């Protein structure tokens, strides 16, 4: 993940044995997060038979892996028992910091919404915003912070399991996480298989649901080597899963006469497999690239700003939409990328400056 605890290495001196691939993954993933948020604009309202919708669907489909990838990066560090992780650090470090960030950005985005919608900010604004945040209704992309807090809470339990687990134990855990938390929920969306969903739900295997499988897989794929044949198979499945996501979403949407997001879930099997393939590609190939010292410093800087960019980028997204730059202003094949680059650069500059400020640097980015 892109938060402060996961990038402690960025403050160390540049070393030859440093793992640089997590930093590069963070940078590329946040770029694709912005692609995701830019391309989803109008995806649900445009004519699905139009060229514009198909291009937006392409960008939306190829960017879904970026969210579970952040979770994998988080797991590769926080589940590593070689690093000390106390309950004090858990509650007064990770959870407190994310909670403060959630409150700060939740209030900020609510205010931005009122200002841009030309509504007056009443005395009850603070109370209404607080109620929305604690009830789980913070602004759009801030859902990730709620999920992150949940993962932090179960992290000590997972670390105990991992400390005693063999490779086979971890593979069994990941197998049931994939089956019960990813594959079966997706298959039960198919009408012919819905009859089985009742018995599945009564099993109540919630511990491996959601992003827990992604979280543990980040640690597993960091720690263990995958043989060459398995790597080739995973790369092929990852590529096919990416093509499947684009194609099936288009086909089902055209069939339904409306956008269909069944195979766009972040924890869906197709998205999960793509995430694993990309993670392993960076670990096995990008890590071996000999970057110059200057390139490394730039990479570490961008990586350190990634969490803040995630938090603030929707502000600039809203702003440039407000001034008339949208994903269909001109050919969306190009307008999406233009918007993403502008949003990324503005977000990076803002976070770079905020990180120079005491306290704000520590608690909100």
BALOBA-1460 file (C-alpha; in Angstrom, 3 decimals):
// residues 365
<rec num="1" residu="x" x="0.000" y="0.000" z="0.000"/>
<rec num="2" residu="x" x="0.977" y="3.593" z="-0.394"/>
<rec num="3" residu="x" x="0.765" y="4.793" z="3.206"/>
<rec num="4" residu="x" x="3.686" y="5.977" z="5.310"/>
<rec num="5" residu="x" x="4.357" y="2.702" z="7.130"/>
<rec num="6" residu="x" x="4.854" y="0.868" z="3.863"/>
<rec num="7" residu="x" x="7.435" y="3.252" z="2.476"/>
<rec num="8" residu="x" x="9.846" y="3.379" z="5.377"/>
<rec num="9" residu="x" x="12.579" y="2.246" z="2.979"/>
<rec num="10" residu="x" x="12.271" y="5.483" z="1.051"/>
<rec num="11" residu="x" x="14.012" y="7.356" z="3.845"/>
<rec num="12" residu="x" x="17.029" y="5.095" z="3.852"/>
<rec num="13" residu="x" x="20.153" y="5.744" z="1.865"/>
<rec num="14" residu="x" x="20.084" y="4.349" z="-1.647"/>
<rec num="15" residu="x" x="21.321" y="0.778" z="-1.562"/>
<rec num="16" residu="x" x="22.011" y="-1.746" z="-4.240"/>
<rec num="17" residu="x" x="19.938" y="-4.434" z="-2.508"/>
<rec num="18" residu="x" x="16.934" y="-2.194" z="-1.972"/>
<rec num="19" residu="x" x="13.645" y="-3.491" z="-3.359"/>
<rec num="20" residu="x" x="12.719" y="-0.793" z="-5.820"/>
<rec num="21" residu="x" x="9.876" y="-2.600" z="-7.537"/>
<rec num="22" residu="x" x="7.264" y="-1.806" z="-4.813"/>
<rec num="23" residu="x" x="7.976" y="1.904" z="-5.294"/>
<rec num="24" residu="x" x="7.567" y="1.637" z="-9.056"/>
<rec num="25" residu="x" x="4.362" y="-0.356" z="-8.623"/>
<rec num="26" residu="x" x="2.953" y="2.386" z="-6.367"/>
<rec num="27" residu="x" x="3.737" y="5.078" z="-8.916"/>
<rec num="28" residu="x" x="2.227" y="3.204" z="-11.852"/>
<rec num="29" residu="x" x="-0.752" y="2.030" z="-9.796"/>
<rec num="30" residu="x" x="-1.720" y="5.531" z="-8.669"/>
<rec num="31" residu="x" x="-1.491" y="6.645" z="-12.300"/>
<rec num="32" residu="x" x="-3.922" y="3.882" z="-13.268"/>
<rec num="33" residu="x" x="-6.159" y="4.727" z="-10.290"/>
<rec num="34" residu="x" x="-6.561" y="8.149" z="-11.865"/>
<rec num="35" residu="x" x="-7.197" y="6.499" z="-15.250"/>
<rec num="36" residu="x" x="-9.927" y="4.482" z="-13.550"/>
<rec num="37" residu="x" x="-11.611" y="7.519" z="-12.003"/>
<rec num="38" residu="x" x="-11.359" y="9.626" z="-15.150"/>
<rec num="39" residu="x" x="-12.681" y="6.886" z="-17.443"/>
<rec num="40" residu="x" x="-15.624" y="6.001" z="-15.189"/>
<rec num="41" residu="x" x="-17.030" y="9.501" z="-15.721"/>
<rec num="42" residu="x" x="-19.943" y="9.159" z="-18.174"/>
<rec num="43" residu="x" x="-19.336" y="5.381" z="-18.481"/>
<rec num="44" residu="x" x="-22.724" y="4.751" z="-16.903"/>
<rec num="45" residu="x" x="-24.630" y="7.356" z="-18.947"/>
<rec num="46" residu="x" x="-23.221" y="7.244" z="-22.480"/>
<rec num="47" residu="x" x="-24.781" y="5.152" z="-25.232"/>
<rec num="48" residu="x" x="-23.061" y="1.769" z="-24.947"/>
<rec num="49" residu="x" x="-23.106" y="1.439" z="-28.734"/>
<rec num="50" residu="x" x="-21.035" y="4.582" z="-29.128"/>
<rec num="51" residu="x" x="-17.325" y="4.803" z="-29.819"/>
<rec num="52" residu="x" x="-16.864" y="7.023" z="-26.761"/>
<rec num="53" residu="x" x="-18.350" y="4.421" z="-24.417"/>
<rec num="54" residu="x" x="-16.224" y="1.621" z="-25.835"/>
<rec num="55" residu="x" x="-13.036" y="3.669" z="-25.328"/>
<rec num="56" residu="x" x="-14.025" y="4.558" z="-21.764"/>
<rec num="57" residu="x" x="-14.805" y="0.899" z="-21.144"/>
<rec num="58" residu="x" x="-11.348" y="-0.035" z="-22.425"/>
<rec num="59" residu="x" x="-9.609" y="2.372" z="-20.050"/>
<rec num="60" residu="x" x="-11.850" y="1.421" z="-17.138"/>
<rec num="61" residu="x" x="-11.242" y="-2.303" z="-17.672"/>
<rec num="62" residu="x" x="-7.457" y="-2.110" z="-17.991"/>
<rec num="63" residu="x" x="-7.117" y="-0.046" z="-14.811"/>
<rec num="64" residu="x" x="-9.063" y="-2.188" z="-12.314"/>
<rec num="65" residu="x" x="-5.970" y="-4.088" z="-11.161"/>
<rec num="66" residu="x" x="-4.482" y="-0.939" z="-9.606"/>
<rec num="67" residu="x" x="-6.626" y="-1.043" z="-6.453"/>
<rec num="68" residu="x" x="-5.931" y="-4.657" z="-5.367"/>
<rec num="69" residu="x" x="-2.288" y="-4.005" z="-6.242"/>
<rec num="70" residu="x" x="-2.087" y="-1.369" z="-3.507"/>
<rec num="71" residu="x" x="-3.430" y="-3.946" z="-1.064"/>
<rec num="72" residu="x" x="-0.811" y="-6.465" z="-2.176"/>
<rec num="73" residu="x" x="1.972" y="-3.937" z="-1.636"/>
<rec num="74" residu="x" x="0.584" y="-3.258" z="1.838"/>
<rec num="75" residu="x" x="0.559" y="-6.949" z="2.693"/>
<rec num="76" residu="x" x="4.113" y="-7.567" z="1.514"/>
<rec num="77" residu="x" x="5.375" y="-5.172" z="4.191"/>
<rec num="78" residu="x" x="2.897" y="-5.272" z="7.073"/>
<rec num="79" residu="x" x="2.650" y="-9.069" z="7.169"/>
<rec num="80" residu="x" x="6.418" y="-9.515" z="7.227"/>
<rec num="81" residu="x" x="7.244" y="-10.817" z="10.702"/>
<rec num="82" residu="x" x="10.835" y="-9.658" z="10.358"/>
<rec num="83" residu="x" x="9.472" y="-6.182" z="11.056"/>
<rec num="84" residu="x" x="8.221" y="-5.332" z="14.561"/>
<rec num="85" residu="x" x="4.520" y="-4.423" z="14.576"/>
<rec num="86" residu="x" x="3.160" y="-3.668" z="18.061"/>
<rec num="87" residu="x" x="-0.421" y="-3.008" z="19.089"/>
<rec num="88" residu="x" x="0.637" y="0.520" z="20.041"/>
<rec num="89" residu="x" x="1.918" y="1.077" z="16.515"/>
<rec num="90" residu="x" x="-1.239" y="-0.486" z="15.120"/>
<rec num="91" residu="x" x="-3.725" y="1.726" z="16.969"/>
<rec num="92" residu="x" x="-1.775" y="4.919" z="17.639"/>
<rec num="93" residu="x" x="0.177" y="4.801" z="14.398"/>
<rec num="94" residu="x" x="-1.626" y="3.210" z="11.481"/>
<rec num="95" residu="x" x="-5.291" y="3.316" z="12.524"/>
<rec num="96" residu="x" x="-5.122" y="6.758" z="14.183"/>
<rec num="97" residu="x" x="-3.340" y="8.279" z="11.219"/>
<rec num="98" residu="x" x="-5.749" y="6.832" z="8.658"/>
<rec num="99" residu="x" x="-8.736" y="7.869" z="10.790"/>
<rec num="100" residu="x" x="-7.470" y="11.461" z="10.968"/>
<rec num="101" residu="x" x="-6.884" y="11.455" z="7.203"/>
<rec num="102" residu="x" x="-10.415" y="10.103" z="6.683"/>
<rec num="103" residu="x" x="-11.938" y="12.869" z="8.785"/>
<rec num="104" residu="x" x="-9.833" y="15.630" z="7.207"/>
<rec num="105" residu="x" x="-10.424" y="14.629" z="3.596"/>
<rec num="106" residu="x" x="-14.040" y="13.700" z="4.277"/>
<rec num="107" residu="x" x="-14.747" y="17.218" z="5.558"/>
<rec num="108" residu="x" x="-12.749" y="18.790" z="2.733"/>
<rec num="109" residu="x" x="-14.554" y="16.946" z="-0.052"/>
<rec num="110" residu="x" x="-17.944" y="17.653" z="1.472"/>
<rec num="111" residu="x" x="-17.060" y="21.348" z="1.500"/>
<rec num="112" residu="x" x="-15.814" y="21.176" z="-2.099"/>
<rec num="113" residu="x" x="-19.085" y="19.563" z="-3.131"/>
<rec num="114" residu="x" x="-21.142" y="22.315" z="-1.495"/>
<rec num="115" residu="x" x="-19.017" y="25.067" z="-3.024"/>
<rec num="116" residu="x" x="-19.017" y="23.648" z="-6.554"/>
<rec num="117" residu="x" x="-22.722" y="22.839" z="-6.405"/>
<rec num="118" residu="x" x="-23.296" y="26.448" z="-5.320"/>
<rec num="119" residu="x" x="-24.995" y="25.413" z="-2.114"/>
<rec num="120" residu="x" x="-24.548" y="27.413" z="1.062"/>
<rec num="121" residu="x" x="-22.415" y="26.050" z="3.885"/>
<rec num="122" residu="x" x="-24.689" y="26.053" z="6.929"/>
<rec num="123" residu="x" x="-23.816" y="25.828" z="10.600"/>
<rec num="124" residu="x" x="-24.784" y="22.151" z="10.587"/>
<rec num="125" residu="x" x="-22.131" y="21.362" z="7.956"/>
<rec num="126" residu="x" x="-19.578" y="19.977" z="10.411"/>
<rec num="127" residu="x" x="-22.089" y="17.757" z="12.186"/>
<rec num="128" residu="x" x="-23.628" y="16.496" z="8.943"/>
<rec num="129" residu="x" x="-20.187" y="15.744" z="7.517"/>
<rec num="130" residu="x" x="-19.127" y="13.923" z="10.678"/>
<rec num="131" residu="x" x="-22.291" y="11.808" z="10.605"/>
<rec num="132" residu="x" x="-21.660" y="10.933" z="6.959"/>
<rec num="133" residu="x" x="-18.058" y="9.920" z="7.637"/>
<rec num="134" residu="x" x="-18.769" y="7.735" z="10.676"/>
<rec num="135" residu="x" x="-21.699" y="6.107" z="8.878"/>
<rec num="136" residu="x" x="-19.414" y="5.073" z="6.027"/>
<rec num="137" residu="x" x="-20.598" y="7.658" z="3.519"/>
<rec num="138" residu="x" x="-17.386" y="9.655" z="3.105"/>
<rec num="139" residu="x" x="-16.639" y="10.936" z="-0.379"/>
<rec num="140" residu="x" x="-16.316" y="8.308" z="-3.148"/>
<rec num="141" residu="x" x="-12.720" y="7.151" z="-3.273"/>
<rec num="142" residu="x" x="-12.273" y="7.470" z="0.510"/>
<rec num="143" residu="x" x="-13.938" y="4.059" z="0.836"/>
<rec num="144" residu="x" x="-10.392" y="2.733" z="0.533"/>
<rec num="145" residu="x" x="-9.523" y="4.163" z="3.960"/>
<rec num="146" residu="x" x="-12.365" y="2.277" z="5.652"/>
<rec num="147" residu="x" x="-11.156" y="-0.939" z="4.035"/>
<rec num="148" residu="x" x="-7.571" y="-0.175" z="5.036"/>
<rec num="149" residu="x" x="-8.566" y="0.241" z="8.692"/>
<rec num="150" residu="x" x="-10.298" y="-3.139" z="8.514"/>
<rec num="151" residu="x" x="-7.146" y="-4.780" z="7.178"/>
<rec num="152" residu="x" x="-5.076" y="-3.141" z="9.919"/>
<rec num="153" residu="x" x="-7.406" y="-4.552" z="12.572"/>
<rec num="154" residu="x" x="-6.937" y="-8.155" z="11.380"/>
<rec num="155" residu="x" x="-3.217" y="-7.725" z="10.651"/>
<rec num="156" residu="x" x="-1.976" y="-9.001" z="14.071"/>
<rec num="157" residu="x" x="-4.059" y="-12.178" z="13.640"/>
<rec num="158" residu="x" x="-2.745" y="-12.712" z="10.131"/>
<rec num="159" residu="x" x="0.838" y="-12.126" z="11.307"/>
<rec num="160" residu="x" x="0.461" y="-14.839" z="13.955"/>
<rec num="161" residu="x" x="-0.838" y="-17.267" z="11.338"/>
<rec num="162" residu="x" x="1.906" y="-16.371" z="8.877"/>
<rec num="163" residu="x" x="4.646" y="-16.704" z="11.503"/>
<rec num="164" residu="x" x="3.693" y="-20.363" z="11.983"/>
<rec num="165" residu="x" x="2.541" y="-21.142" z="8.450"/>
<rec num="166" residu="x" x="4.474" y="-23.208" z="5.946"/>
<rec num="167" residu="x" x="4.390" y="-22.425" z="2.253"/>
<rec num="168" residu="x" x="1.712" y="-25.104" z="1.831"/>
<rec num="169" residu="x" x="-0.359" y="-23.480" z="4.592"/>
<rec num="170" residu="x" x="-0.201" y="-20.113" z="2.846"/>
<rec num="171" residu="x" x="-1.068" y="-21.673" z="-0.499"/>
<rec num="172" residu="x" x="-4.099" y="-23.351" z="1.082"/>
<rec num="173" residu="x" x="-5.161" y="-20.026" z="2.588"/>
<rec num="174" residu="x" x="-4.817" y="-18.293" z="-0.772"/>
<rec num="175" residu="x" x="-6.702" y="-21.102" z="-2.503"/>
<rec num="176" residu="x" x="-9.750" y="-20.809" z="-0.258"/>
<rec num="177" residu="x" x="-9.504" y="-17.000" z="-0.387"/>
<rec num="178" residu="x" x="-9.564" y="-17.133" z="-4.177"/>
<rec num="179" residu="x" x="-12.405" y="-19.666" z="-4.292"/>
<rec num="180" residu="x" x="-14.678" y="-18.228" z="-1.593"/>
<rec num="181" residu="x" x="-13.694" y="-14.587" z="-1.732"/>
<rec num="182" residu="x" x="-13.252" y="-14.106" z="-5.475"/>
<rec num="183" residu="x" x="-14.241" y="-16.866" z="-7.915"/>
<rec num="184" residu="x" x="-17.503" y="-18.203" z="-6.455"/>
<rec num="185" residu="x" x="-19.058" y="-14.771" z="-5.743"/>
<rec num="186" residu="x" x="-18.372" y="-13.897" z="-9.397"/>
<rec num="187" residu="x" x="-19.776" y="-17.180" z="-10.748"/>
<rec num="188" residu="x" x="-22.937" y="-16.813" z="-8.671"/>
<rec num="189" residu="x" x="-23.765" y="-13.743" z="-10.760"/>
<rec num="190" residu="x" x="-24.519" y="-16.186" z="-13.574"/>
<rec num="191" residu="x" x="-28.221" y="-17.089" z="-13.504"/>
<rec num="192" residu="x" x="-27.630" y="-20.829" z="-13.942"/>
<rec num="193" residu="x" x="-25.395" y="-20.913" z="-10.838"/>
<rec num="194" residu="x" x="-27.399" y="-18.657" z="-8.527"/>
<rec num="195" residu="x" x="-29.102" y="-21.721" z="-7.053"/>
<rec num="196" residu="x" x="-25.822" y="-22.543" z="-5.311"/>
<rec num="197" residu="x" x="-25.406" y="-19.135" z="-3.713"/>
<rec num="198" residu="x" x="-27.716" y="-19.959" z="-0.792"/>
<rec num="199" residu="x" x="-25.584" y="-22.806" z="0.521"/>
<rec num="200" residu="x" x="-22.473" y="-20.723" z="-0.093"/>
<rec num="201" residu="x" x="-23.771" y="-17.836" z="2.006"/>
<rec num="202" residu="x" x="-24.704" y="-20.187" z="4.860"/>
<rec num="203" residu="x" x="-21.083" y="-21.384" z="5.058"/>
<rec num="204" residu="x" x="-20.339" y="-17.816" z="6.227"/>
<rec num="205" residu="x" x="-16.629" y="-17.929" z="5.305"/>
<rec num="206" residu="x" x="-16.139" y="-14.209" z="5.705"/>
<rec num="207" residu="x" x="-12.596" y="-14.201" z="7.026"/>
<rec num="208" residu="x" x="-11.214" y="-14.804" z="3.524"/>
<rec num="209" residu="x" x="-13.668" y="-12.463" z="1.805"/>
<rec num="210" residu="x" x="-12.961" y="-8.988" z="0.517"/>
<rec num="211" residu="x" x="-9.356" y="-7.896" z="0.133"/>
<rec num="212" residu="x" x="-7.801" y="-10.326" z="2.636"/>
<rec num="213" residu="x" x="-6.693" y="-12.656" z="-0.166"/>
<rec num="214" residu="x" x="-4.952" y="-9.766" z="-1.955"/>
<rec num="215" residu="x" x="-3.349" y="-8.689" z="1.306"/>
<rec num="216" residu="x" x="-1.846" y="-12.114" z="2.052"/>
<rec num="217" residu="x" x="-0.901" y="-12.752" z="-1.579"/>
<rec num="218" residu="x" x="1.320" y="-9.661" z="-1.531"/>
<rec num="219" residu="x" x="3.370" y="-11.211" z="1.254"/>
<rec num="220" residu="x" x="3.363" y="-14.667" z="-0.332"/>
<rec num="221" residu="x" x="4.537" y="-13.583" z="-3.782"/>
<rec num="222" residu="x" x="7.183" y="-11.334" z="-2.263"/>
<rec num="223" residu="x" x="8.579" y="-14.102" z="-0.060"/>
<rec num="224" residu="x" x="8.491" y="-17.143" z="-2.340"/>
<rec num="225" residu="x" x="9.978" y="-17.720" z="-5.764"/>
<rec num="226" residu="x" x="7.721" y="-18.985" z="-8.521"/>
<rec num="227" residu="x" x="9.216" y="-21.446" z="-10.981"/>
<rec num="228" residu="x" x="9.570" y="-20.442" z="-14.611"/>
<rec num="229" residu="x" x="6.733" y="-22.596" z="-15.962"/>
<rec num="230" residu="x" x="4.308" y="-21.303" z="-13.324"/>
<rec num="231" residu="x" x="5.377" y="-17.739" z="-14.099"/>
<rec num="232" residu="x" x="4.635" y="-18.209" z="-17.786"/>
<rec num="233" residu="x" x="1.210" y="-19.638" z="-16.943"/>
<rec num="234" residu="x" x="0.458" y="-16.750" z="-14.565"/>
<rec num="235" residu="x" x="1.542" y="-14.154" z="-17.150"/>
<rec num="236" residu="x" x="-0.655" y="-15.785" z="-19.776"/>
<rec num="237" residu="x" x="-3.625" y="-15.945" z="-17.392"/>
<rec num="238" residu="x" x="-3.036" y="-12.325" z="-16.382"/>
<rec num="239" residu="x" x="-3.057" y="-11.147" z="-19.991"/>
<rec num="240" residu="x" x="-6.104" y="-13.263" z="-20.862"/>
<rec num="241" residu="x" x="-7.887" y="-11.988" z="-17.765"/>
<rec num="242" residu="x" x="-7.260" y="-8.410" z="-18.860"/>
<rec num="243" residu="x" x="-8.665" y="-9.130" z="-22.324"/>
<rec num="244" residu="x" x="-11.567" y="-10.982" z="-20.712"/>
<rec num="245" residu="x" x="-12.409" y="-7.978" z="-18.520"/>
<rec num="246" residu="x" x="-12.552" y="-5.622" z="-21.493"/>
<rec num="247" residu="x" x="-14.475" y="-8.026" z="-23.705"/>
<rec num="248" residu="x" x="-17.002" y="-9.489" z="-21.269"/>
<rec num="249" residu="x" x="-17.929" y="-6.060" z="-19.911"/>
<rec num="250" residu="x" x="-18.606" y="-4.821" z="-23.437"/>
<rec num="251" residu="x" x="-20.537" y="-7.951" z="-24.450"/>
<rec num="252" residu="x" x="-22.722" y="-8.044" z="-21.336"/>
<rec num="253" residu="x" x="-23.398" y="-4.315" z="-21.545"/>
<rec num="254" residu="x" x="-24.456" y="-4.560" z="-25.176"/>
<rec num="255" residu="x" x="-26.614" y="-7.559" z="-24.328"/>
<rec num="256" residu="x" x="-28.293" y="-5.791" z="-21.388"/>
<rec num="257" residu="x" x="-28.638" y="-2.486" z="-23.187"/>
<rec num="258" residu="x" x="-26.953" y="-0.803" z="-20.204"/>
<rec num="259" residu="x" x="-23.491" y="-0.788" z="-18.609"/>
<rec num="260" residu="x" x="-22.777" y="-4.062" z="-16.812"/>
<rec num="261" residu="x" x="-20.099" y="-4.011" z="-14.086"/>
<rec num="262" residu="x" x="-20.331" y="-7.630" z="-12.900"/>
<rec num="263" residu="x" x="-16.750" y="-8.453" z="-13.966"/>
<rec num="264" residu="x" x="-15.261" y="-5.148" z="-12.863"/>
<rec num="265" residu="x" x="-15.178" y="-5.877" z="-9.132"/>
<rec num="266" residu="x" x="-11.765" y="-5.261" z="-7.584"/>
<rec num="267" residu="x" x="-11.830" y="-8.664" z="-5.891"/>
<rec num="268" residu="x" x="-13.162" y="-10.492" z="-8.948"/>
<rec num="269" residu="x" x="-11.050" y="-13.431" z="-10.184"/>
<rec num="270" residu="x" x="-10.148" y="-11.786" z="-13.491"/>
<rec num="271" residu="x" x="-8.958" y="-8.569" z="-11.805"/>
<rec num="272" residu="x" x="-7.161" y="-10.475" z="-9.026"/>
<rec num="273" residu="x" x="-5.263" y="-12.676" z="-11.498"/>
<rec num="274" residu="x" x="-4.224" y="-9.637" z="-13.535"/>
<rec num="275" residu="x" x="-2.922" y="-7.976" z="-10.360"/>
<rec num="276" residu="x" x="-0.827" y="-11.025" z="-9.446"/>
<rec num="277" residu="x" x="0.659" y="-11.239" z="-12.945"/>
<rec num="278" residu="x" x="1.645" y="-7.561" z="-12.948"/>
<rec num="279" residu="x" x="3.085" y="-7.828" z="-9.421"/>
<rec num="280" residu="x" x="5.261" y="-10.785" z="-10.414"/>
<rec num="281" residu="x" x="6.386" y="-9.049" z="-13.597"/>
<rec num="282" residu="x" x="7.711" y="-6.101" z="-11.599"/>
<rec num="283" residu="x" x="9.301" y="-8.376" z="-9.006"/>
<rec num="284" residu="x" x="11.060" y="-10.611" z="-11.532"/>
<rec num="285" residu="x" x="11.982" y="-8.136" z="-14.272"/>
<rec num="286" residu="x" x="11.686" y="-4.500" z="-13.238"/>
<rec num="287" residu="x" x="13.578" y="-5.151" z="-9.982"/>
<rec num="288" residu="x" x="16.594" y="-6.240" z="-12.059"/>
<rec num="289" residu="x" x="16.856" y="-2.926" z="-13.921"/>
<rec num="290" residu="x" x="19.888" y="-0.877" z="-12.908"/>
<rec num="291" residu="x" x="18.467" y="2.580" z="-12.375"/>
<rec num="292" residu="x" x="20.764" y="5.576" z="-12.029"/>
<rec num="293" residu="x" x="20.986" y="7.256" z="-8.632"/>
<rec num="294" residu="x" x="19.053" y="10.229" z="-9.995"/>
<rec num="295" residu="x" x="16.298" y="7.951" z="-11.326"/>
<rec num="296" residu="x" x="16.132" y="6.170" z="-7.973"/>
<rec num="297" residu="x" x="15.713" y="9.451" z="-6.106"/>
<rec num="298" residu="x" x="12.875" y="10.459" z="-8.423"/>
<rec num="299" residu="x" x="11.224" y="7.055" z="-8.014"/>
<rec num="300" residu="x" x="11.448" y="7.224" z="-4.216"/>
<rec num="301" residu="x" x="10.055" y="10.768" z="-4.183"/>
<rec num="302" residu="x" x="7.078" y="9.872" z="-6.367"/>
<rec num="303" residu="x" x="6.475" y="6.751" z="-4.307"/>
<rec num="304" residu="x" x="6.464" y="8.727" z="-1.038"/>
<rec num="305" residu="x" x="3.827" y="11.032" z="-2.495"/>
<rec num="306" residu="x" x="1.568" y="8.243" z="-3.772"/>
<rec num="307" residu="x" x="-0.764" y="8.009" z="-0.775"/>
<rec num="308" residu="x" x="-1.248" y="11.761" z="-0.757"/>
<rec num="309" residu="x" x="-1.859" y="11.775" z="-4.515"/>
<rec num="310" residu="x" x="-4.567" y="9.160" z="-4.010"/>
<rec num="311" residu="x" x="-6.259" y="11.322" z="-1.394"/>
<rec num="312" residu="x" x="-6.094" y="14.656" z="-3.208"/>
<rec num="313" residu="x" x="-6.436" y="13.718" z="-6.879"/>
<rec num="314" residu="x" x="-10.240" y="13.785" z="-6.853"/>
<rec num="315" residu="x" x="-10.127" y="17.478" z="-5.917"/>
<rec num="316" residu="x" x="-8.287" y="18.295" z="-9.137"/>
<rec num="317" residu="x" x="-10.500" y="15.860" z="-11.027"/>
<rec num="318" residu="x" x="-13.564" y="17.793" z="-9.882"/>
<rec num="319" residu="x" x="-11.859" y="21.122" z="-10.579"/>
<rec num="320" residu="x" x="-10.888" y="20.434" z="-14.190"/>
<rec num="321" residu="x" x="-14.325" y="18.957" z="-14.872"/>
<rec num="322" residu="x" x="-15.807" y="22.159" z="-13.498"/>
<rec num="323" residu="x" x="-13.818" y="24.274" z="-15.955"/>
<rec num="324" residu="x" x="-14.976" y="22.135" z="-18.876"/>
<rec num="325" residu="x" x="-12.266" y="19.516" z="-19.420"/>
<rec num="326" residu="x" x="-14.046" y="16.163" z="-19.525"/>
<rec num="327" residu="x" x="-13.189" y="12.702" z="-20.797"/>
<rec num="328" residu="x" x="-15.278" y="13.254" z="-23.919"/>
<rec num="329" residu="x" x="-14.322" y="16.869" z="-24.694"/>
<rec num="330" residu="x" x="-12.485" y="15.428" z="-27.691"/>
<rec num="331" residu="x" x="-11.572" y="11.906" z="-28.743"/>
<rec num="332" residu="x" x="-11.621" y="10.001" z="-25.395"/>
<rec num="333" residu="x" x="-8.683" y="7.887" z="-26.543"/>
<rec num="334" residu="x" x="-6.604" y="11.026" z="-25.952"/>
<rec num="335" residu="x" x="-8.746" y="13.152" z="-23.614"/>
<rec num="336" residu="x" x="-8.588" y="10.541" z="-20.852"/>
<rec num="337" residu="x" x="-4.787" y="10.489" z="-20.924"/>
<rec num="338" residu="x" x="-4.558" y="14.292" z="-21.082"/>
<rec num="339" residu="x" x="-6.808" y="14.565" z="-18.026"/>
<rec num="340" residu="x" x="-4.877" y="11.892" z="-16.138"/>
<rec num="341" residu="x" x="-1.527" y="13.597" z="-16.748"/>
<rec num="342" residu="x" x="-2.869" y="16.988" z="-15.646"/>
<rec num="343" residu="x" x="-4.480" y="15.544" z="-12.512"/>
<rec num="344" residu="x" x="-1.378" y="13.555" z="-11.613"/>
<rec num="345" residu="x" x="0.996" y="16.505" z="-11.996"/>
<rec num="346" residu="x" x="-1.227" y="18.901" z="-10.039"/>
<rec num="347" residu="x" x="-1.733" y="16.306" z="-7.306"/>
<rec num="348" residu="x" x="1.982" y="15.573" z="-7.040"/>
<rec num="349" residu="x" x="2.845" y="19.268" z="-6.784"/>
<rec num="350" residu="x" x="0.229" y="19.810" z="-4.068"/>
<rec num="351" residu="x" x="1.358" y="16.810" z="-2.018"/>
<rec num="352" residu="x" x="5.020" y="17.716" z="-2.451"/>
<rec num="353" residu="x" x="4.259" y="21.105" z="-0.876"/>
<rec num="354" residu="x" x="2.042" y="19.675" z="1.865"/>
<rec num="355" residu="x" x="4.811" y="17.275" z="2.850"/>
<rec num="356" residu="x" x="6.928" y="20.296" z="3.681"/>
<rec num="357" residu="x" x="4.412" y="21.318" z="6.357"/>
<rec num="358" residu="x" x="4.746" y="19.998" z="9.924"/>
<rec num="359" residu="x" x="1.870" y="17.863" z="11.268"/>
<rec num="360" residu="x" x="-0.005" y="17.906" z="7.954"/>
<rec num="361" residu="x" x="2.810" y="15.817" z="6.535"/>
<rec num="362" residu="x" x="2.421" y="13.326" z="9.370"/>
<rec num="363" residu="x" x="-1.341" y="12.957" z="9.624"/>
<rec num="364" residu="x" x="-3.106" y="13.688" z="6.346"/>
<rec num="365" residu="x" x="-0.802" y="12.549" z="3.526"/>
